[in-house]
Amino acid sequence: MVDLVVRGAGVLGLTVAWEAAKRGLKVCIIDPNGIASTASGGIVGALAPHVPENWNSKKQFQFQSLVNSEKFWNDVDLVSGVNSGYARLGRLQPIDDEKALLLAQNRQENSKHLWRGLAKWQIIDSSGPWAIASKTKKWVFDNLSARINPRDACFSLARAIEKHGGLFETEPIKNLNAKTVWATGVHDLDRISKLTKTKFRTAVKGQAALFSFKCMDYPQVFAKSVHFVPHSNGTLAVGSTSENEFSSPNATDEGLDRLIENSRSIIPELRKHQPIKRWADVRPRSQSRAPIVGKHPLMDGDYIINGGFKIGFGMAPELASVLISLICDGVDKIPEAFIPKNIP
């Protein structure tokens, strides 16, 4: 017998299954394509906070999830014996003009009360181990940002779930008593849009590149809208694009070529290296841009967790926690902005 069926073996579905398994529920994860087969199988893995300004429930929720992520992933890895690649090494951002410097100063002040001493957003006078140029000779460094290896993290979750008795299947199972969570990304958001004739989602394509570049203990960098994420295996991930229009959802093209060239203008040493991997796939972004979590808008009695887009890995621990609280305890801690709306 199964207590909870999770449709989708990406990071959101796996995290929900893990939270349920820790409570002693028998879980079954169903995905015809296997673990981390689509957007969750990416290569970048930047867990970075929103800027500390114009604070709202979404930013607060993400902040709390990032604060809790270190313990979450350490606990998962301890059970699974698999390294998720998580490390909270911070993020460096160059400040290139006086307007940006003033903005950074305001954000630094805001962070003192918005981040409640749990993390720091500060202006510094050195780029540390990176040779990253800054026209003002100043950089922003926050110590909340972390890295993760997306695919390895999903397999760490999967192994931990298996050790708690969880099952993985490629085809649906017949169990009328089990509750079901839909975590199938673009597929489910597209289905909801078509069946309700509403604009419920946008699939955004991302492309990224991976280099052999040993800087595993460096902080990640965000410059000119590009993330540079060092991984513990001696690689550097560069990405990603955000494309609302595309001809192929998972093929790399000139968009990635432009990204690579842009990255080399920021870190010239990359000109000595060719990518060892090129990646592309579509990511689920809800029309509201916020994650979607709660009761499924179409499937009576079922639940949904979706719309992770670029922040799915960072928000997964907290999103899964509030959804399992709703399912198991009837306690609704889901922010109003995340609840599915505008469905006839």
LODRENFI-269431 format. One record per residue (C-alpha): x, y, z; residue in one letter. Coordinates in nm, 2 decimals, decimal comma. Layout:
! LODRENFI-269431
<zaba px="X" py="Y" pz="Z" aa="A"/>
...
***
This chain:
! LODRENFI-269431
<zaba px="0,00" py="0,00" pz="0,00" aa="M"/>
<zaba px="0,11" py="0,35" pz="-0,08" aa="V"/>
<zaba px="0,01" py="0,66" pz="0,12" aa="D"/>
<zaba px="0,13" py="0,93" pz="-0,13" aa="L"/>
<zaba px="0,19" py="0,92" pz="-0,50" aa="V"/>
<zaba px="0,42" py="1,19" pz="-0,64" aa="V"/>
<zaba px="0,40" py="1,25" pz="-1,02" aa="R"/>
<zaba px="0,74" py="1,39" pz="-1,13" aa="G"/>
<zaba px="1,09" py="1,31" pz="-1,02" aa="A"/>
<zaba px="1,23" py="1,66" pz="-1,05" aa="G"/>
<zaba px="1,36" py="1,85" pz="-0,74" aa="V"/>
<zaba px="1,01" py="1,96" pz="-0,63" aa="L"/>
<zaba px="0,85" py="1,62" pz="-0,65" aa="G"/>
<zaba px="1,15" py="1,45" pz="-0,49" aa="L"/>
<zaba px="1,16" py="1,70" pz="-0,20" aa="T"/>
<zaba px="0,79" py="1,65" pz="-0,13" aa="V"/>
<zaba px="0,84" py="1,27" pz="-0,13" aa="A"/>
<zaba px="1,14" py="1,31" pz="0,11" aa="W"/>
<zaba px="0,94" py="1,52" pz="0,35" aa="E"/>
<zaba px="0,66" py="1,26" pz="0,34" aa="A"/>
<zaba px="0,90" py="0,97" pz="0,38" aa="A"/>
<zaba px="1,05" py="1,13" pz="0,69" aa="K"/>
<zaba px="0,70" py="1,13" pz="0,85" aa="R"/>
<zaba px="0,68" py="0,76" pz="0,79" aa="G"/>
<zaba px="0,45" py="0,77" pz="0,48" aa="L"/>
<zaba px="0,49" py="0,51" pz="0,21" aa="K"/>
<zaba px="0,57" py="0,71" pz="-0,10" aa="V"/>
<zaba px="0,58" py="0,62" pz="-0,47" aa="C"/>
<zaba px="0,74" py="0,86" pz="-0,73" aa="I"/>
<zaba px="0,62" py="0,81" pz="-1,09" aa="I"/>
<zaba px="0,81" py="0,96" pz="-1,38" aa="D"/>
<zaba px="0,83" py="0,79" pz="-1,72" aa="P"/>
<zaba px="1,16" py="0,97" pz="-1,80" aa="N"/>
<zaba px="1,34" py="0,89" pz="-1,47" aa="G"/>
<zaba px="1,50" py="1,11" pz="-1,21" aa="I"/>
<zaba px="1,60" py="1,47" pz="-1,30" aa="A"/>
<zaba px="1,52" py="1,41" pz="-1,67" aa="S"/>
<zaba px="1,43" py="1,76" pz="-1,76" aa="T"/>
<zaba px="1,48" py="2,10" pz="-1,60" aa="A"/>
<zaba px="1,60" py="1,96" pz="-1,27" aa="S"/>
<zaba px="1,89" py="1,79" pz="-1,46" aa="G"/>
<zaba px="2,06" py="2,12" pz="-1,53" aa="G"/>
<zaba px="2,42" py="2,21" pz="-1,46" aa="I"/>
<zaba px="2,42" py="2,56" pz="-1,31" aa="V"/>
<zaba px="2,29" py="2,52" pz="-0,95" aa="G"/>
<zaba px="2,30" py="2,88" pz="-0,83" aa="A"/>
<zaba px="2,10" py="2,91" pz="-0,50" aa="L"/>
<zaba px="2,09" py="3,29" pz="-0,47" aa="A"/>
<zaba px="1,85" py="3,52" pz="-0,28" aa="P"/>
<zaba px="1,64" py="3,81" pz="-0,41" aa="H"/>
<zaba px="1,79" py="4,15" pz="-0,34" aa="V"/>
<zaba px="1,70" py="4,29" pz="0,01" aa="P"/>
<zaba px="1,45" py="4,55" pz="-0,11" aa="E"/>
<zaba px="1,08" py="4,58" pz="-0,19" aa="N"/>
<zaba px="1,03" py="4,29" pz="0,05" aa="W"/>
<zaba px="0,73" py="4,07" pz="0,01" aa="N"/>
<zaba px="0,60" py="3,72" pz="0,11" aa="S"/>
<zaba px="0,78" py="3,55" pz="-0,18" aa="K"/>
<zaba px="1,12" py="3,70" pz="-0,10" aa="K"/>
<zaba px="1,07" py="3,62" pz="0,27" aa="Q"/>
<zaba px="0,98" py="3,26" pz="0,19" aa="F"/>
<zaba px="1,28" py="3,22" pz="-0,04" aa="Q"/>
<zaba px="1,51" py="3,37" pz="0,22" aa="F"/>
<zaba px="1,39" py="3,13" pz="0,49" aa="Q"/>
<zaba px="1,43" py="2,84" pz="0,26" aa="S"/>
<zaba px="1,79" py="2,94" pz="0,17" aa="L"/>
<zaba px="1,87" py="2,98" pz="0,54" aa="V"/>
<zaba px="1,74" py="2,63" pz="0,60" aa="N"/>
<zaba px="1,90" py="2,47" pz="0,30" aa="S"/>
<zaba px="2,24" py="2,39" pz="0,45" aa="E"/>
<zaba px="2,08" py="2,16" pz="0,72" aa="K"/>
<zaba px="1,83" py="2,02" pz="0,47" aa="F"/>
<zaba px="2,09" py="1,91" pz="0,21" aa="W"/>
<zaba px="2,34" py="1,79" pz="0,48" aa="N"/>
<zaba px="2,07" py="1,57" pz="0,63" aa="D"/>
<zaba px="1,97" py="1,43" pz="0,29" aa="V"/>
<zaba px="2,33" py="1,35" pz="0,20" aa="D"/>
<zaba px="2,39" py="1,19" pz="0,53" aa="L"/>
<zaba px="2,11" py="0,95" pz="0,48" aa="V"/>
<zaba px="2,17" py="0,89" pz="0,11" aa="S"/>
<zaba px="2,55" py="0,87" pz="0,11" aa="G"/>
<zaba px="2,55" py="1,07" pz="-0,21" aa="V"/>
<zaba px="2,70" py="1,42" pz="-0,24" aa="N"/>
<zaba px="2,45" py="1,68" pz="-0,36" aa="S"/>
<zaba px="2,73" py="1,93" pz="-0,42" aa="G"/>
<zaba px="2,58" py="2,18" pz="-0,17" aa="Y"/>
<zaba px="2,81" py="2,44" pz="-0,03" aa="A"/>
<zaba px="2,73" py="2,79" pz="0,11" aa="R"/>
<zaba px="3,02" py="2,98" pz="-0,03" aa="L"/>
<zaba px="2,85" py="3,31" pz="-0,11" aa="G"/>
<zaba px="2,82" py="3,52" pz="-0,42" aa="R"/>
<zaba px="3,03" py="3,81" pz="-0,56" aa="L"/>
<zaba px="2,89" py="4,08" pz="-0,78" aa="Q"/>
<zaba px="3,09" py="4,37" pz="-0,94" aa="P"/>
<zaba px="2,95" py="4,73" pz="-0,89" aa="I"/>
<zaba px="3,02" py="4,90" pz="-1,22" aa="D"/>
<zaba px="2,89" py="5,26" pz="-1,18" aa="D"/>
<zaba px="2,79" py="5,51" pz="-0,91" aa="E"/>
<zaba px="2,42" py="5,45" pz="-0,95" aa="K"/>
<zaba px="2,48" py="5,08" pz="-0,89" aa="A"/>
<zaba px="2,69" py="5,17" pz="-0,59" aa="L"/>
<zaba px="2,42" py="5,38" pz="-0,44" aa="L"/>
<zaba px="2,17" py="5,10" pz="-0,49" aa="L"/>
<zaba px="2,41" py="4,85" pz="-0,33" aa="A"/>
<zaba px="2,45" py="5,08" pz="-0,03" aa="Q"/>
<zaba px="2,07" py="5,10" pz="0,02" aa="N"/>
<zaba px="2,04" py="4,73" pz="-0,01" aa="R"/>
<zaba px="2,32" py="4,68" pz="0,25" aa="Q"/>
<zaba px="2,13" py="4,89" pz="0,50" aa="E"/>
<zaba px="1,80" py="4,71" pz="0,42" aa="N"/>
<zaba px="1,96" py="4,37" pz="0,47" aa="S"/>
<zaba px="2,05" py="4,45" pz="0,83" aa="K"/>
<zaba px="1,68" py="4,43" pz="0,93" aa="H"/>
<zaba px="1,53" py="4,22" pz="0,65" aa="L"/>
<zaba px="1,79" py="3,94" pz="0,69" aa="W"/>
<zaba px="1,77" py="3,96" pz="1,07" aa="R"/>
<zaba px="2,14" py="3,88" pz="1,12" aa="G"/>
<zaba px="2,10" py="3,54" pz="0,96" aa="L"/>
<zaba px="2,31" py="3,64" pz="0,66" aa="A"/>
<zaba px="2,50" py="3,94" pz="0,53" aa="K"/>
<zaba px="2,48" py="4,15" pz="0,21" aa="W"/>
<zaba px="2,78" py="4,38" pz="0,21" aa="Q"/>
<zaba px="3,00" py="4,60" pz="0,00" aa="I"/>
<zaba px="3,36" py="4,50" pz="-0,01" aa="I"/>
<zaba px="3,69" py="4,64" pz="-0,16" aa="D"/>
<zaba px="3,83" py="4,32" pz="-0,31" aa="S"/>
<zaba px="3,71" py="4,05" pz="-0,55" aa="S"/>
<zaba px="3,89" py="3,79" pz="-0,34" aa="G"/>
<zaba px="4,02" py="3,49" pz="-0,53" aa="P"/>
<zaba px="3,85" py="3,60" pz="-0,85" aa="W"/>
<zaba px="4,01" py="3,85" pz="-1,10" aa="A"/>
<zaba px="3,67" py="4,01" pz="-1,17" aa="I"/>
<zaba px="3,68" py="4,37" pz="-1,29" aa="A"/>
<zaba px="3,47" py="4,64" pz="-1,12" aa="S"/>
<zaba px="3,47" py="5,00" pz="-1,25" aa="K"/>
<zaba px="3,41" py="5,14" pz="-0,90" aa="T"/>
<zaba px="3,67" py="4,90" pz="-0,74" aa="K"/>
<zaba px="3,39" py="4,77" pz="-0,52" aa="K"/>
<zaba px="3,19" py="4,45" pz="-0,51" aa="W"/>
<zaba px="2,88" py="4,31" pz="-0,34" aa="V"/>
<zaba px="2,93" py="3,99" pz="-0,14" aa="F"/>
<zaba px="2,65" py="3,80" pz="0,03" aa="D"/>
<zaba px="2,72" py="3,50" pz="0,24" aa="N"/>
<zaba px="2,37" py="3,34" pz="0,19" aa="L"/>
<zaba px="2,42" py="3,22" pz="-0,17" aa="S"/>
<zaba px="2,51" py="2,86" pz="-0,22" aa="A"/>
<zaba px="2,58" py="2,62" pz="-0,49" aa="R"/>
<zaba px="2,44" py="2,28" pz="-0,57" aa="I"/>
<zaba px="2,49" py="2,02" pz="-0,84" aa="N"/>
<zaba px="2,13" py="1,99" pz="-0,96" aa="P"/>
<zaba px="2,15" py="1,63" pz="-1,10" aa="R"/>
<zaba px="2,35" py="1,49" pz="-0,81" aa="D"/>
<zaba px="2,11" py="1,66" pz="-0,56" aa="A"/>
<zaba px="1,82" py="1,49" pz="-0,72" aa="C"/>
<zaba px="1,99" py="1,15" pz="-0,70" aa="F"/>
<zaba px="2,08" py="1,22" pz="-0,34" aa="S"/>
<zaba px="1,72" py="1,28" pz="-0,26" aa="L"/>
<zaba px="1,61" py="0,97" pz="-0,46" aa="A"/>
<zaba px="1,85" py="0,75" pz="-0,27" aa="R"/>
<zaba px="1,74" py="0,89" pz="0,07" aa="A"/>
<zaba px="1,38" py="0,82" pz="-0,02" aa="I"/>
<zaba px="1,46" py="0,47" pz="-0,12" aa="E"/>
<zaba px="1,63" py="0,41" pz="0,21" aa="K"/>
<zaba px="1,30" py="0,52" pz="0,38" aa="H"/>
<zaba px="1,11" py="0,26" pz="0,18" aa="G"/>
<zaba px="1,01" py="0,48" pz="-0,12" aa="G"/>
<zaba px="0,93" py="0,33" pz="-0,46" aa="L"/>
<zaba px="1,01" py="0,46" pz="-0,81" aa="F"/>
<zaba px="0,80" py="0,36" pz="-1,10" aa="E"/>
<zaba px="0,78" py="0,47" pz="-1,47" aa="T"/>
<zaba px="0,40" py="0,39" pz="-1,50" aa="E"/>
<zaba px="0,11" py="0,50" pz="-1,29" aa="P"/>
<zaba px="0,00" py="0,27" pz="-1,01" aa="I"/>
<zaba px="-0,36" py="0,18" pz="-0,92" aa="K"/>
<zaba px="-0,42" py="0,29" pz="-0,56" aa="N"/>
<zaba px="-0,74" py="0,48" pz="-0,50" aa="L"/>
<zaba px="-0,65" py="0,55" pz="-0,14" aa="N"/>
<zaba px="-0,33" py="0,73" pz="-0,20" aa="A"/>
<zaba px="-0,32" py="1,11" pz="-0,22" aa="K"/>
<zaba px="-0,14" py="1,25" pz="-0,53" aa="T"/>
<zaba px="0,09" py="1,54" pz="-0,58" aa="V"/>
<zaba px="0,15" py="1,67" pz="-0,93" aa="W"/>
<zaba px="0,51" py="1,80" pz="-0,98" aa="A"/>
<zaba px="0,54" py="1,76" pz="-1,35" aa="T"/>
<zaba px="0,67" py="2,10" pz="-1,45" aa="G"/>
<zaba px="0,59" py="2,24" pz="-1,79" aa="V"/>
<zaba px="0,37" py="1,94" pz="-1,88" aa="H"/>
<zaba px="0,12" py="2,00" pz="-1,61" aa="D"/>
<zaba px="0,11" py="2,38" pz="-1,64" aa="L"/>
<zaba px="0,05" py="2,34" pz="-2,02" aa="D"/>
<zaba px="-0,23" py="2,09" pz="-1,95" aa="R"/>
<zaba px="-0,40" py="2,33" pz="-1,71" aa="I"/>
<zaba px="-0,37" py="2,62" pz="-1,96" aa="S"/>
<zaba px="-0,52" py="2,41" pz="-2,24" aa="K"/>
<zaba px="-0,81" py="2,26" pz="-2,04" aa="L"/>
<zaba px="-0,91" py="2,59" pz="-1,87" aa="T"/>
<zaba px="-0,83" py="2,81" pz="-2,17" aa="K"/>
<zaba px="-0,63" py="3,04" pz="-1,95" aa="T"/>
<zaba px="-0,27" py="3,17" pz="-1,97" aa="K"/>
<zaba px="-0,15" py="2,97" pz="-1,68" aa="F"/>
<zaba px="0,22" py="2,93" pz="-1,76" aa="R"/>
<zaba px="0,51" py="3,03" pz="-1,98" aa="T"/>
<zaba px="0,78" py="2,77" pz="-2,06" aa="A"/>
<zaba px="1,12" py="2,95" pz="-2,06" aa="V"/>
<zaba px="1,41" py="2,79" pz="-2,22" aa="K"/>
<zaba px="1,75" py="2,80" pz="-2,06" aa="G"/>
<zaba px="2,09" py="2,72" pz="-2,20" aa="Q"/>
<zaba px="2,41" py="2,67" pz="-2,01" aa="A"/>
<zaba px="2,77" py="2,55" pz="-2,05" aa="A"/>
<zaba px="3,01" py="2,36" pz="-1,82" aa="L"/>
<zaba px="3,39" py="2,41" pz="-1,82" aa="F"/>
<zaba px="3,67" py="2,22" pz="-1,66" aa="S"/>
<zaba px="3,79" py="2,50" pz="-1,44" aa="F"/>
<zaba px="3,92" py="2,43" pz="-1,09" aa="K"/>
<zaba px="3,79" py="2,70" pz="-0,86" aa="C"/>
<zaba px="3,58" py="2,47" pz="-0,63" aa="M"/>
<zaba px="3,63" py="2,68" pz="-0,31" aa="D"/>
<zaba px="3,56" py="3,02" pz="-0,48" aa="Y"/>
<zaba px="3,23" py="3,20" pz="-0,43" aa="P"/>
<zaba px="2,99" py="3,21" pz="-0,72" aa="Q"/>
<zaba px="2,98" py="3,52" pz="-0,94" aa="V"/>
<zaba px="2,69" py="3,71" pz="-1,09" aa="F"/>
<zaba px="2,79" py="3,97" pz="-1,35" aa="A"/>
<zaba px="2,62" py="4,11" pz="-1,66" aa="K"/>
<zaba px="2,32" py="3,87" pz="-1,59" aa="S"/>
<zaba px="2,54" py="3,56" pz="-1,60" aa="V"/>
<zaba px="2,59" py="3,31" pz="-1,32" aa="H"/>
<zaba px="2,93" py="3,15" pz="-1,27" aa="F"/>
<zaba px="2,90" py="2,86" pz="-1,03" aa="V"/>
<zaba px="3,21" py="2,66" pz="-0,92" aa="P"/>
<zaba px="3,14" py="2,29" pz="-0,84" aa="H"/>
<zaba px="3,32" py="2,06" pz="-0,61" aa="S"/>
<zaba px="3,42" py="1,83" pz="-0,90" aa="N"/>
<zaba px="3,65" py="2,09" pz="-1,05" aa="G"/>
<zaba px="3,40" py="2,23" pz="-1,30" aa="T"/>
<zaba px="3,26" py="2,58" pz="-1,36" aa="L"/>
<zaba px="2,90" py="2,62" pz="-1,47" aa="A"/>
<zaba px="2,80" py="2,93" pz="-1,68" aa="V"/>
<zaba px="2,44" py="3,02" pz="-1,74" aa="G"/>
<zaba px="2,18" py="3,06" pz="-1,82" aa="S"/>
<zaba px="1,98" py="3,21" pz="-2,09" aa="T"/>
<zaba px="1,61" py="3,30" pz="-2,05" aa="S"/>
<zaba px="1,43" py="3,25" pz="-2,38" aa="E"/>
<zaba px="1,05" py="3,29" pz="-2,42" aa="N"/>
<zaba px="1,07" py="3,21" pz="-2,79" aa="E"/>
<zaba px="1,25" py="2,91" pz="-2,92" aa="F"/>
<zaba px="1,23" py="2,65" pz="-3,20" aa="S"/>
<zaba px="1,36" py="2,35" pz="-3,00" aa="S"/>
<zaba px="1,32" py="2,31" pz="-2,62" aa="P"/>
<zaba px="1,63" py="2,11" pz="-2,56" aa="N"/>
<zaba px="1,88" py="2,19" pz="-2,83" aa="A"/>
<zaba px="2,17" py="2,43" pz="-2,79" aa="T"/>
<zaba px="2,22" py="2,70" pz="-3,05" aa="D"/>
<zaba px="2,37" py="3,04" pz="-3,11" aa="E"/>
<zaba px="2,20" py="3,17" pz="-2,79" aa="G"/>
<zaba px="2,45" py="2,96" pz="-2,59" aa="L"/>
<zaba px="2,73" py="3,07" pz="-2,81" aa="D"/>
<zaba px="2,66" py="3,43" pz="-2,73" aa="R"/>
<zaba px="2,63" py="3,34" pz="-2,36" aa="L"/>
<zaba px="2,98" py="3,17" pz="-2,37" aa="I"/>
<zaba px="3,13" py="3,47" pz="-2,55" aa="E"/>
<zaba px="2,98" py="3,71" pz="-2,29" aa="N"/>
<zaba px="3,11" py="3,49" pz="-2,01" aa="S"/>
<zaba px="3,46" py="3,51" pz="-2,15" aa="R"/>
<zaba px="3,45" py="3,89" pz="-2,15" aa="S"/>
<zaba px="3,39" py="3,87" pz="-1,78" aa="I"/>
<zaba px="3,64" py="3,59" pz="-1,70" aa="I"/>
<zaba px="3,90" py="3,62" pz="-1,98" aa="P"/>
<zaba px="4,08" py="3,30" pz="-1,87" aa="E"/>
<zaba px="3,78" py="3,10" pz="-2,00" aa="L"/>
<zaba px="3,91" py="3,18" pz="-2,35" aa="R"/>
<zaba px="4,17" py="2,91" pz="-2,29" aa="K"/>
<zaba px="3,89" py="2,65" pz="-2,24" aa="H"/>
<zaba px="3,62" py="2,49" pz="-2,45" aa="Q"/>
<zaba px="3,30" py="2,38" pz="-2,29" aa="P"/>
<zaba px="3,29" py="2,01" pz="-2,18" aa="I"/>
<zaba px="2,91" py="2,01" pz="-2,18" aa="K"/>
<zaba px="2,64" py="2,22" pz="-2,33" aa="R"/>
<zaba px="2,29" py="2,20" pz="-2,18" aa="W"/>
<zaba px="1,94" py="2,32" pz="-2,27" aa="A"/>
<zaba px="1,58" py="2,26" pz="-2,15" aa="D"/>
<zaba px="1,26" py="2,44" pz="-2,07" aa="V"/>
<zaba px="1,18" py="2,55" pz="-1,72" aa="R"/>
<zaba px="0,83" py="2,59" pz="-1,57" aa="P"/>
<zaba px="0,74" py="2,95" pz="-1,50" aa="R"/>
<zaba px="0,39" py="3,03" pz="-1,38" aa="S"/>
<zaba px="0,21" py="3,33" pz="-1,53" aa="Q"/>
<zaba px="0,24" py="3,50" pz="-1,19" aa="S"/>
<zaba px="0,61" py="3,42" pz="-1,17" aa="R"/>
<zaba px="0,56" py="3,28" pz="-0,82" aa="A"/>
<zaba px="0,57" py="2,91" pz="-0,74" aa="P"/>
<zaba px="0,24" py="2,72" pz="-0,75" aa="I"/>
<zaba px="0,16" py="2,50" pz="-0,45" aa="V"/>
<zaba px="-0,16" py="2,38" pz="-0,29" aa="G"/>
<zaba px="-0,47" py="2,20" pz="-0,40" aa="K"/>
<zaba px="-0,46" py="2,11" pz="-0,77" aa="H"/>
<zaba px="-0,69" py="2,34" pz="-0,98" aa="P"/>
<zaba px="-0,81" py="2,06" pz="-1,20" aa="L"/>
<zaba px="-0,77" py="1,73" pz="-1,01" aa="M"/>
<zaba px="-1,02" py="1,71" pz="-0,72" aa="D"/>
<zaba px="-0,85" py="1,59" pz="-0,41" aa="G"/>
<zaba px="-0,50" py="1,61" pz="-0,56" aa="D"/>
<zaba px="-0,22" py="1,86" pz="-0,50" aa="Y"/>
<zaba px="0,02" py="2,06" pz="-0,71" aa="I"/>
<zaba px="0,38" py="2,19" pz="-0,66" aa="I"/>
<zaba px="0,52" py="2,36" pz="-0,97" aa="N"/>
<zaba px="0,66" py="2,68" pz="-1,12" aa="G"/>
<zaba px="1,01" py="2,65" pz="-0,97" aa="G"/>
<zaba px="1,16" py="2,82" pz="-1,28" aa="F"/>
<zaba px="1,51" py="2,95" pz="-1,17" aa="K"/>
<zaba px="1,45" py="2,93" pz="-0,80" aa="I"/>
<zaba px="1,31" py="2,58" pz="-0,76" aa="G"/>
<zaba px="1,62" py="2,43" pz="-0,59" aa="F"/>
<zaba px="1,65" py="2,72" pz="-0,35" aa="G"/>
<zaba px="1,28" py="2,71" pz="-0,25" aa="M"/>
<zaba px="1,22" py="2,33" pz="-0,27" aa="A"/>
<zaba px="1,28" py="2,26" pz="0,10" aa="P"/>
<zaba px="1,03" py="2,52" pz="0,23" aa="E"/>
<zaba px="0,77" py="2,46" pz="-0,05" aa="L"/>
<zaba px="0,77" py="2,09" pz="0,03" aa="A"/>
<zaba px="0,75" py="2,15" pz="0,40" aa="S"/>
<zaba px="0,43" py="2,37" pz="0,37" aa="V"/>
<zaba px="0,27" py="2,13" pz="0,12" aa="L"/>
<zaba px="0,32" py="1,83" pz="0,34" aa="I"/>
<zaba px="0,19" py="2,02" pz="0,64" aa="S"/>
<zaba px="-0,13" py="2,09" pz="0,44" aa="L"/>
<zaba px="-0,16" py="1,73" pz="0,32" aa="I"/>
<zaba px="-0,08" py="1,55" pz="0,65" aa="C"/>
<zaba px="-0,19" py="1,80" pz="0,92" aa="D"/>
<zaba px="-0,44" py="2,02" pz="0,74" aa="G"/>
<zaba px="-0,23" py="2,32" pz="0,84" aa="V"/>
<zaba px="-0,22" py="2,58" pz="0,56" aa="D"/>
<zaba px="0,11" py="2,78" pz="0,58" aa="K"/>
<zaba px="0,12" py="2,85" pz="0,20" aa="I"/>
<zaba px="0,17" py="3,22" pz="0,11" aa="P"/>
<zaba px="-0,13" py="3,37" pz="-0,06" aa="E"/>
<zaba px="0,08" py="3,45" pz="-0,37" aa="A"/>
<zaba px="0,16" py="3,08" pz="-0,43" aa="F"/>
<zaba px="-0,20" py="2,94" pz="-0,43" aa="I"/>
<zaba px="-0,34" py="2,86" pz="-0,78" aa="P"/>
<zaba px="-0,58" py="3,13" pz="-0,90" aa="K"/>
<zaba px="-0,77" py="3,24" pz="-1,21" aa="N"/>
<zaba px="-0,91" py="2,90" pz="-1,28" aa="I"/>
<zaba px="-1,28" py="2,89" pz="-1,39" aa="P"/>
***
